[in-house]
Amino acid sequence: MKLLRYGQKGRERPGLLDAEGRIRDLSGIIDDLDPTTVTPTSLGKLRRLKPASLPLVRGRPRIGVPVARIGKIIAVGLNYADHAKEAGLPIPKEPVLFTKHINAISGPYDPVQIPRGAKKTDWEVEIAFVIGKRARYVEESKALGHIAGYTILNDVSEREFQIERGGQWMKGKCHDTFAPIGPWLVTTDEITEPQKLHMWLEVNGKRYQDGSTTTMIFNCNFQLAYISQFLTLEPGDVVTTGTPPGVGLGQKPPVYLKVGDVMELGIEGLGTQRQELVPA
């Protein structure tokens, strides 16, 4: 299934994308897509619905973040071998973890702000997974049972804040709008091989990232199991899993975003995003 939330910001309604790419309204079935409805039991009930029986949504409504009330975003850095090489850094022996705070969450087609005083705002297309079942000390062989589905997250970053302002990654990762998520939450029965997906990102029509999840160092199931040894993941939490090469920092010379630029990005089977850069 492809699940989504549509409508004005703060007033989104739950929906389902049918086989013809049309939005079907789920608000008569569930109140919202949130931590209570991304559980295995709830998703099982939704999977048994016949999309044609649901009301058809007319027009082209705004698409919001696919899951409401996300509790936390855990991010994995330097998780692609070719991206680590691009950055001139050794391949990590264990996942590098950081957080993106929930104020950064934004819709997949909403504008992205360039922070005041920013000089090196950058892009990162990433596959993310949403937790559907509480995960604490999970074995890798059982990790998939804790994942509700997959989506796209653009890990927007301000490199000067991240690297040159005291070594705190969160300074460059957590500005408002720095985590566009969506457009869909695609359940695990539809994305059966998340480690074999093409992914790309363009700025103003020029393709910079053109990679694949095949070059991940630590796969999604390993990441969930690993993170669960350090903290408990709850339904609705998001784990974003790293980016392939082609970020602005890795260009020669580096290329950074400016007001008026447009980012377009996508991952095979998970849809696309589009964001215009605006001043904060």
Secondary structure, DSSP 8 states (H G I E B T S, - for coil): -EEEEESSTT--EEEEE-TTS-EEE-TTT-S-SSTTTSSHHHHHHHHTS-GGGS-B--S---B--SSSS---EEEEES-BHHHHHHHT----SS-EEEEE-GGGEE-TTS-EEE-TT-S-EE--EEEEEEE-S-BSS--GGGGGGGEEEEEEEE--EEHHHHHSSSS-HHHHH-STT-EEB-S-EEETTT-S-GGG-EEEEEETTEEEEEEEGGGBSS-HHHHHHHHTTTS-B-TT-EEE----S--GGGSSS-----TT-EEEEEETTTEEEEEEEEE-
